[in-house]
Amino acid sequence: MGLKKLAKKVADYTARLETGKASKIKPDHVREVLEKLRRKSAALETEIARAHSAEKRARLERKLDVARVQEERAEWLLKDLGQQGDAS
């Protein structure tokens, strides 16, 4: 799954959550997406190291920045889900 698709999934969920239309997310699902993001970040780092042109390196670094932001969001969501689980 591409970064754009993963980013869209997180954004869509956040919007549904704010309007009260989202069903509860299971922490295992968030962990699964987080693991995919981490693998994608590692692959991008490897690809950046092998990139020969500055343009390609810049494009890959932008993708890596997006992946890292999404990782942070997923980690926040996982932490938030854990806190909600403790409160119930």
N, C-alpha and C positions, 0 to 999 in steps of 0.2 A: 504494500500500500504506500502510495506516495505521500510526501510531506504535506502537500496541499490538501489531500483528502483527510489525513489525520487532523490537521489544523482545523479544517471545516467541521469535522465531527465534534471537536472540543468546543468550538464556537457555537455550533448549533445546540449542543447540550446546555451550555451556559445560558443561552437565550431562553430555552425551554424551562430551565430551572428558575430563572428570574420571573417568568410568567406563571409558574406553578403547574406547568404542563408536562414536566419531566417525571418519568418514573424513576425509582431509586436505582442508582448505579451500584453494581456490586464491586467491591474493592478488587476482586480477581480480574475483572474486565479492565480496570484502570491499570493494574500491574502488567497485564498483557500488552496494552498499548504503550506503556512506559518502556517495556523491554524492547518493543519494536523501534521506538524512537532512539533508544540507546544504541541498538545495532545499526540503525541508519546513521547516527552521528559518528560512530566508529568507522563505518564504511566511507563516509564523507571525508573524515580526517585522513584516511589512507589515500583516498583519491586526490585530495589537496596536495599531499606530499609527492604524489607522482605527476601532478599537473605541470606541463611544460610552459604553457602560455599564461601570461598575467591575467588575461581576460577570463580564461577558464578557472583559474585559481580564485578570482574575485567572485565569479558566479557560484562556485562551490562554497566559498566562505559565507555568502549570503544564505545559501541553503542550510548551512551548518548553524548559522545564527537563528534561523526559523526553527530548526529542530531543537535547539537548546531552550528557546523560549517555550516551546510546546512541552518539553521535558519538565521545566519548572512548573508549568500549569498542571501537568498530570501529577507531579509530586504534591503540589498544593491540594489538589482534589483528593488524592489518596489520604493525605493527612486529615483533611476536613471530613472525609467519610469515616475515618477512624474515630474522630472526636464525636461525630453524630452517633456512631454505634455505641460509644461509651455512655452517652447521655440517655439512651433509650433503655 
